[in-house]
Amino acid sequence: MSNDALDRLAATITARRTATLEDSYTKRLLDDPIKPAKKVGEEAVEVAIAAVAQDKTALISETADLLYHLLVLLESREVTLEEVYQELERRMGEADQKQRKAASV
């Protein structure tokens, strides 16, 4: 799987917002902004439990569930994955600057 898997999944979730599929789980989540927020909380707990009490396969599976629900939550609030990437880049730039500054002292 390539690094653009999150981008492709985010695009699919965005497309589901306007889909006419009545049986779309994603669309049902997007129709009520509280639902994806709750699911992110539930999935985050499951990731934490898998990290300390289960095997690697369970952790990978729970993390995939968390990422999916997080992307649905972002879509429900009209936050793009690109905006999140930009924030991560900004933070990484700040961290790089701090490291360079500390190394020069």
C-alpha positions in Angstrom: 0.0 0.0 0.0 1.4 3.4 -0.9 1.5 6.5 1.2 -1.5 8.0 -0.7 -3.9 5.4 0.9 -5.1 8.0 3.4 -5.7 10.5 0.6 -7.7 8.0 -1.4 -9.7 7.0 1.7 -10.4 10.7 2.5 -11.6 11.2 -1.1 -13.9 8.2 -0.9 -15.3 9.5 2.4 -15.9 13.0 0.8 -17.7 11.3 -2.1 -20.0 9.4 0.3 -21.2 12.7 1.7 -23.3 13.3 -1.4 -23.9 9.7 -2.3 -27.5 8.5 -2.6 -26.6 5.2 -1.0 -29.0 4.9 1.9 -27.1 1.9 3.3 -23.7 3.7 3.4 -22.2 3.5 6.9 -20.0 6.4 6.0 -23.0 8.5 4.9 -24.9 7.7 8.1 -21.9 8.8 10.2 -21.6 12.0 8.2 -25.3 12.8 8.6 -24.9 13.2 12.4 -21.6 15.0 13.4 -21.8 13.5 16.9 -21.6 9.9 15.6 -18.1 10.2 14.1 -16.8 12.0 17.2 -18.1 9.2 19.4 -16.6 6.6 17.1 -13.2 8.3 17.2 -13.2 8.1 21.0 -14.3 4.4 21.0 -11.7 3.5 18.4 -8.9 5.4 20.2 -9.6 3.3 23.4 -9.5 0.1 21.3 -6.1 1.1 19.9 -4.8 1.8 23.4 -6.0 -1.6 24.6 -4.6 -3.4 21.6 -1.3 -1.6 22.1 -0.9 -3.0 25.7 -2.9 -6.2 25.8 -3.1 -7.6 22.3 -0.9 -8.6 19.4 0.5 -6.6 16.5 -2.3 -7.7 14.1 -4.9 -6.4 16.5 -3.1 -3.1 16.9 -2.9 -2.7 13.1 -6.6 -3.5 12.7 -7.7 -1.1 15.4 -5.4 1.6 14.1 -7.0 1.2 10.6 -10.4 1.6 12.2 -9.3 4.7 14.1 -7.8 6.3 11.0 -11.0 5.7 9.0 -13.2 7.2 11.7 -10.9 10.1 12.2 -11.1 10.9 8.5 -14.9 10.7 8.7 -14.8 13.1 11.6 -12.6 15.5 9.7 -14.9 15.4 6.7 -17.9 16.0 9.0 -16.2 19.2 10.2 -15.1 20.1 6.6 -11.4 19.8 7.6 -9.3 18.4 4.8 -6.5 15.9 5.2 -4.3 18.5 3.4 -4.9 21.0 6.1 -3.8 18.4 8.7 -0.7 17.6 6.6 0.1 21.3 6.5 -0.1 21.5 10.3 2.2 18.5 10.7 4.7 20.1 8.2 4.6 23.3 10.2 5.2 21.5 13.4 8.0 19.5 11.9 9.6 22.7 10.6 9.5 24.2 14.1 11.0 21.0 15.6 13.8 21.1 13.0 14.5 24.8 13.8 14.7 24.0 17.5 17.1 21.1 16.8 19.3 23.3 14.6 19.3 26.0 17.2 20.2 23.6 20.0 23.0 22.1 17.9 24.6 25.5 17.3 24.8 26.4 21.0 
